[in-house]
Amino acid sequence: MNQIEHLDGIKSQYVDTDRLRTHYLTAGSPENRAIIFLHGNACSSVIWEEMMLAFSESFFCLAPDLRGYGLTDQSEKINALRGAMDWVDDLKAFVQRMNISQADLIGHSLGGWICWSAIPNLKELIKSVVLIAPGPPFGFGGIHGRDGKPNNPDYSGSGAGVVNKEFAKNLKKGLKDTADPMFSPRAVMNRLFWKENFTSDREEVILQSMLQMHCGGEQYPGDYTDSKYWPYVAPGKFGPVNALSPKYNRDVVSDLSLSEYKPPILWLHGDEDQIISNQSLSDPGYQGKIGYRDEWPGENLYPPQPMIDQINYALEKYGGEVESEVVKGVGHSPFLENPGHVYSTVKQFLFKVK
């Protein structure tokens, strides 16, 4: 695999924690207040490089490759039965190994979703939390309503079985071209990572990080079980997509609401986001509604997941200090699509946190 070329000012390193060998990037002085950046699915720490540099004058910026991604130890699996907790425990071990007593968290997509579980479990380690297009706290797929009720008892339509098999195959092959115009990694990236017609200056690097995902077997996307309920697959036990299943994250919102420690939260999301949305192109319910999945049983039996409504519900239940903004004219990656505005908004928020 080709070595990724990092931006000037970004340092690539490894550290052995008591859980796994972790690859991570840093920028700025260790003497400064720490920010830990958590990347999203189908990516790695490199997606944060520009933002890390923008913050490096005032902060010590660290971005680990999460378990299952990038250059972090490929021998370690994700136990999906624990929901986000493998990642939360990895984060705790990483922070302790780096001798950081407290840090701000900035999480995007999957990384933002991990933050929901980190808040009640890491407590005083967290100074504040910035959620950028986070996954809904209940998880992804197979649920309805603001409070995340299951469509079916086995949470059908969540977990690894809903991942497009052609995309998973192309990802494992390391396909860089667009010979498959719908399900090549590049095509999926440009369709879903950001708004239509946006071009990232670092598209090749981001694609390369996508191809570093740990694929196959019990890795991405993971195992699944057959279901008698539409869309006839239910979550398995391993891999990141199964860990995102609401089946394994039923207590996240109640844990948030009951947590005695409530760091301030800033939630940012794009008005053209096609992944985290009440009409998500990645949600089986919405896919069925618009004809992308056959045999959809209809709105009464399998409605689209209202992801934005569920995030609002969780933040209401949280009861702590919350700020939010819908960033106009951007998709799933506001910090890449409108960096100036996002950097300014996040810095203003962080500097208010004592």
VMD Tcl script that draws the C-alpha trace (Angstrom):
set ca {
  {0.00 0.00 0.00}
  {1.35 3.42 -0.94}
  {2.47 5.70 1.87}
  {0.18 8.70 2.37}
  {1.94 12.03 2.00}
  {1.02 14.24 4.94}
  {0.84 18.03 4.95}
  {3.75 20.04 6.34}
  {3.33 20.37 10.09}
  {1.61 17.01 10.51}
  {3.57 14.28 12.28}
  {2.72 10.59 11.82}
  {3.46 8.31 14.80}
  {2.57 5.04 16.53}
  {1.92 4.30 20.18}
  {1.34 1.00 21.98}
  {-1.47 1.27 24.51}
  {-2.67 -1.55 26.76}
  {-5.31 -2.33 24.10}
  {-3.70 -2.02 20.65}
  {-0.96 -0.44 18.55}
  {-2.42 2.86 17.37}
  {-1.35 5.05 14.49}
  {-2.01 8.74 15.06}
  {-1.23 12.21 13.71}
  {-0.24 15.28 15.69}
  {0.12 19.00 15.08}
  {1.05 21.75 17.52}
  {2.79 21.81 20.88}
  {2.12 19.24 23.62}
  {2.24 22.19 26.03}
  {-1.10 23.44 24.67}
  {-4.64 22.34 25.45}
  {-5.38 19.05 23.72}
  {-7.95 18.32 21.04}
  {-8.58 14.74 19.94}
  {-10.11 14.36 16.48}
  {-12.15 11.21 15.74}
  {-12.65 10.42 12.06}
  {-15.69 8.92 10.37}
  {-16.43 5.63 8.66}
  {-14.61 4.75 5.42}
  {-11.74 7.08 6.28}
  {-8.84 7.67 8.66}
  {-7.10 10.43 10.59}
  {-5.81 12.10 7.40}
  {-9.20 13.72 6.80}
  {-8.43 16.06 9.71}
  {-5.05 17.38 8.57}
  {-6.15 20.83 7.37}
  {-8.26 21.41 10.47}
  {-5.47 20.21 12.75}
  {-3.08 22.71 11.20}
  {-5.64 25.51 11.49}
  {-5.92 24.80 15.24}
  {-2.28 23.95 15.92}
  {-1.17 27.43 17.02}
  {-3.40 27.33 20.10}
  {-3.98 23.60 20.62}
  {-2.18 20.28 20.67}
  {-4.05 18.33 18.01}
  {-4.12 14.52 17.96}
  {-5.99 12.29 15.53}
  {-5.85 8.50 15.98}
  {-6.80 5.95 13.35}
  {-9.71 4.18 15.00}
  {-9.77 0.41 15.50}
  {-10.65 -1.09 12.11}
  {-9.24 1.82 10.10}
  {-6.05 3.26 8.69}
  {-2.70 2.07 9.97}
  {-3.85 1.04 13.43}
  {-3.27 -2.64 14.31}
  {-5.20 -4.75 11.79}
  {-5.13 -7.86 13.98}
  {-7.58 -6.31 16.47}
  {-11.30 -6.86 15.78}
  {-14.33 -4.79 16.75}
  {-16.68 -6.59 19.12}
  {-19.98 -5.23 17.84}
  {-21.90 -6.59 20.83}
  {-20.34 -3.74 22.83}
  {-21.68 -1.02 20.53}
  {-19.21 1.88 20.61}
  {-17.38 0.66 23.69}
  {-14.35 -0.91 21.99}
  {-13.63 2.52 20.51}
  {-14.37 4.32 23.79}
  {-12.01 2.04 25.70}
  {-9.37 2.48 22.99}
  {-9.73 6.25 23.33}
  {-9.35 6.09 27.10}
  {-6.21 3.96 26.77}
  {-4.81 6.33 24.13}
  {-5.40 9.45 26.25}
  {-3.81 7.82 29.29}
  {-0.80 6.61 27.30}
  {-0.31 10.14 25.92}
  {-0.43 11.55 29.48}
  {-3.36 13.81 28.65}
  {-5.54 14.58 31.65}
  {-8.29 16.33 29.72}
  {-9.10 17.01 26.08}
  {-11.75 18.46 23.81}
  {-13.26 15.90 21.43}
  {-14.12 16.67 17.81}
  {-15.91 13.80 16.09}
  {-17.16 13.47 12.54}
  {-19.82 10.96 11.45}
  {-18.79 7.63 13.08}
  {-16.37 9.59 15.27}
  {-19.21 11.85 16.40}
  {-21.36 8.82 17.10}
  {-18.61 7.39 19.32}
  {-18.70 10.64 21.32}
  {-22.26 9.89 22.48}
  {-20.92 6.89 24.43}
  {-17.66 8.58 25.40}
  {-19.42 11.35 27.34}
  {-20.92 9.19 30.14}
  {-18.01 6.73 30.17}
  {-14.94 9.00 30.05}
  {-16.46 11.82 32.09}
  {-13.84 14.28 33.39}
  {-11.41 13.34 30.62}
  {-13.64 15.33 28.25}
  {-13.55 19.12 28.35}
  {-16.03 19.72 25.53}
  {-17.46 17.91 22.51}
  {-17.86 19.09 18.91}
  {-20.14 16.84 16.85}
  {-19.82 17.30 13.09}
  {-22.50 15.36 11.19}
  {-22.58 12.70 13.95}
  {-24.42 9.44 13.56}
  {-27.63 9.35 15.64}
  {-26.95 8.07 19.16}
  {-29.34 5.12 18.92}
  {-27.32 3.82 15.97}
  {-27.97 3.32 12.30}
  {-30.83 1.43 10.64}
  {-33.93 -0.51 11.60}
  {-35.56 2.01 13.96}
  {-38.23 4.70 13.78}
  {-39.51 7.66 15.77}
  {-37.61 10.30 17.72}
  {-36.99 7.80 20.51}
  {-35.61 5.06 18.25}
  {-38.12 2.22 18.52}
  {-37.17 -0.94 16.55}
  {-39.13 -1.72 13.39}
  {-38.69 -5.43 14.09}
  {-37.56 -7.44 17.14}
  {-34.26 -8.52 15.56}
  {-33.41 -4.99 14.34}
  {-33.54 -6.10 10.72}
  {-32.06 -3.62 8.28}
  {-29.18 -2.66 10.56}
  {-25.66 -4.06 10.63}
  {-23.30 -5.40 8.02}
  {-25.92 -7.14 5.89}
  {-27.20 -3.84 4.49}
  {-23.80 -2.80 3.09}
  {-23.80 -3.01 -0.70}
  {-21.85 -6.14 -1.63}
  {-20.33 -4.57 -4.75}
  {-19.00 -1.64 -2.74}
  {-17.51 -3.97 -0.11}
  {-15.89 -6.07 -2.85}
  {-14.45 -3.03 -4.65}
  {-13.13 -1.66 -1.38}
  {-11.37 -4.91 -0.51}
  {-9.85 -5.01 -4.03}
  {-8.49 -1.49 -3.53}
  {-10.24 -0.20 -6.65}
  {-9.19 3.38 -7.41}
  {-10.91 3.99 -10.75}
  {-14.61 4.43 -11.47}
  {-15.09 1.37 -13.68}
  {-18.05 0.71 -11.40}
  {-19.74 4.14 -11.62}
  {-22.09 3.49 -8.69}
  {-20.17 1.39 -6.18}
  {-16.48 2.05 -6.68}
  {-14.97 3.64 -3.54}
  {-14.30 6.88 -5.45}
  {-17.88 7.07 -6.75}
  {-19.35 6.42 -3.30}
  {-17.02 9.00 -1.76}
  {-17.96 11.71 -4.24}
  {-21.67 10.89 -3.98}
  {-21.96 10.82 -0.20}
  {-18.95 12.37 1.56}
  {-19.82 15.91 0.45}
  {-22.39 17.80 -1.57}
  {-22.82 17.21 -5.29}
  {-20.12 18.76 -7.50}
  {-17.79 19.56 -4.60}
  {-14.15 18.62 -5.26}
  {-11.65 18.16 -2.44}
  {-8.05 19.23 -3.06}
  {-6.99 16.05 -1.25}
  {-9.36 13.63 -2.95}
  {-6.58 11.16 -3.74}
  {-5.33 11.10 -0.16}
  {-8.84 10.69 1.24}
  {-9.51 7.87 -1.24}
  {-6.25 6.22 -0.22}
  {-7.27 6.40 3.44}
  {-10.62 4.86 2.50}
  {-8.77 1.95 0.91}
  {-6.86 1.41 4.17}
  {-10.00 0.16 5.91}
  {-9.59 -3.26 7.48}
  {-11.78 -5.42 5.23}
  {-12.92 -9.03 5.06}
  {-13.88 -11.77 7.48}
  {-14.81 -10.26 10.82}
  {-13.58 -6.81 9.75}
  {-15.49 -4.39 7.47}
  {-18.32 -4.68 6.95}
  {-18.66 -7.66 9.31}
  {-20.91 -10.71 9.60}
  {-24.72 -10.77 9.53}
  {-27.65 -13.10 10.11}
  {-30.69 -13.82 7.99}
  {-33.99 -12.33 9.08}
  {-37.61 -13.15 8.34}
  {-38.28 -9.41 8.34}
  {-37.56 -6.98 5.51}
  {-34.87 -6.37 4.26}
  {-34.14 -9.92 5.44}
  {-30.81 -9.30 7.20}
  {-30.07 -8.59 10.87}
  {-26.87 -7.59 12.66}
  {-23.97 -9.92 13.39}
  {-21.31 -9.78 16.07}
  {-18.19 -8.24 14.51}
  {-17.11 -5.17 12.58}
  {-17.92 -1.46 12.58}
  {-21.29 -1.58 10.82}
  {-22.65 -4.13 13.29}
  {-21.35 -2.00 16.17}
  {-23.52 0.81 14.81}
  {-26.68 -1.30 15.03}
  {-29.33 0.07 17.40}
  {-29.58 -3.48 18.76}
  {-26.33 -2.85 20.66}
  {-26.90 0.83 21.51}
  {-30.29 0.86 23.20}
  {-29.03 2.51 26.41}
  {-26.89 5.29 24.94}
  {-29.46 8.09 25.27}
  {-30.47 7.07 28.80}
  {-26.78 6.92 29.78}
  {-26.32 10.42 28.36}
  {-29.30 11.79 30.26}
  {-28.25 10.14 33.54}
  {-24.60 11.19 33.31}
  {-23.66 13.56 36.13}
  {-20.87 15.05 34.03}
  {-22.17 17.00 31.05}
  {-19.50 18.79 28.99}
  {-20.76 21.49 26.61}
  {-21.65 20.26 23.12}
  {-21.54 21.97 19.73}
  {-23.46 20.16 16.96}
  {-22.85 21.12 13.33}
  {-24.46 19.50 10.30}
  {-24.88 20.38 6.65}
  {-28.23 21.14 5.07}
  {-27.29 18.95 2.07}
  {-26.01 15.94 4.07}
  {-27.17 12.74 2.35}
  {-25.89 10.33 5.03}
  {-27.09 11.85 8.32}
  {-30.57 13.02 7.43}
  {-34.25 12.27 7.87}
  {-34.00 11.15 4.23}
  {-30.66 9.35 4.32}
  {-29.53 7.64 1.14}
  {-27.76 5.10 3.39}
  {-30.90 4.17 5.35}
  {-32.71 0.99 4.18}
  {-36.09 2.49 5.03}
  {-35.52 5.53 2.86}
  {-33.87 3.41 0.16}
  {-37.00 1.28 0.06}
  {-39.26 4.32 -0.07}
  {-37.50 5.74 -3.14}
  {-37.21 2.38 -4.91}
  {-33.53 1.58 -4.23}
  {-34.48 -1.62 -2.34}
  {-37.07 -4.09 -3.57}
  {-40.08 -5.33 -1.60}
  {-40.21 -2.38 0.80}
  {-43.20 -3.13 3.09}
  {-44.27 0.50 3.31}
  {-44.21 3.46 5.67}
  {-46.30 1.77 8.37}
  {-44.02 -1.26 8.74}
  {-40.62 0.16 7.85}
  {-40.44 3.97 7.75}
  {-37.24 5.91 7.06}
  {-35.12 6.58 10.16}
  {-35.50 10.23 11.26}
  {-31.84 10.71 12.15}
  {-31.91 14.48 12.70}
  {-35.02 14.19 14.87}
  {-33.30 11.48 16.94}
  {-30.22 13.66 17.48}
  {-32.45 16.53 18.62}
  {-34.26 14.14 20.97}
  {-30.98 12.96 22.49}
  {-29.72 16.49 23.02}
  {-32.99 17.44 24.71}
  {-32.61 14.46 27.04}
  {-28.93 15.30 27.62}
  {-29.80 18.38 29.62}
  {-26.38 20.00 29.33}
  {-25.21 23.10 27.50}
  {-25.78 22.61 23.76}
  {-25.19 24.82 20.73}
  {-26.14 23.81 17.21}
  {-26.00 25.12 13.67}
  {-27.16 23.92 10.29}
  {-24.32 24.87 7.96}
  {-25.78 26.04 4.67}
  {-24.68 24.75 1.29}
  {-22.63 21.77 2.51}
  {-23.05 18.01 2.71}
  {-21.63 15.41 5.08}
  {-18.20 17.03 5.58}
  {-18.73 20.72 6.49}
  {-15.13 21.11 7.71}
  {-13.88 20.25 4.20}
  {-16.59 22.01 2.22}
  {-16.68 25.31 4.14}
  {-13.56 25.19 6.32}
  {-13.34 28.90 7.12}
  {-16.80 29.04 8.64}
  {-16.49 25.76 10.50}
  {-13.04 26.58 11.92}
  {-14.28 29.98 13.12}
  {-17.40 28.51 14.71}
  {-15.53 25.71 16.45}
  {-12.74 27.98 17.73}
  {-15.27 30.43 19.12}
  {-16.99 27.56 20.92}
  {-13.75 26.10 22.31}
  {-12.45 29.41 23.58}
  {-15.69 29.89 25.57}
  {-15.14 26.57 27.36}
  {-13.26 27.08 30.63}
}
mol new
graphics top color blue
foreach p $ca { graphics top sphere $p radius 0.5 }
foreach p [lrange $ca 0 end-1] q [lrange $ca 1 end] { graphics top cylinder $p $q radius 0.2 }
display resetview
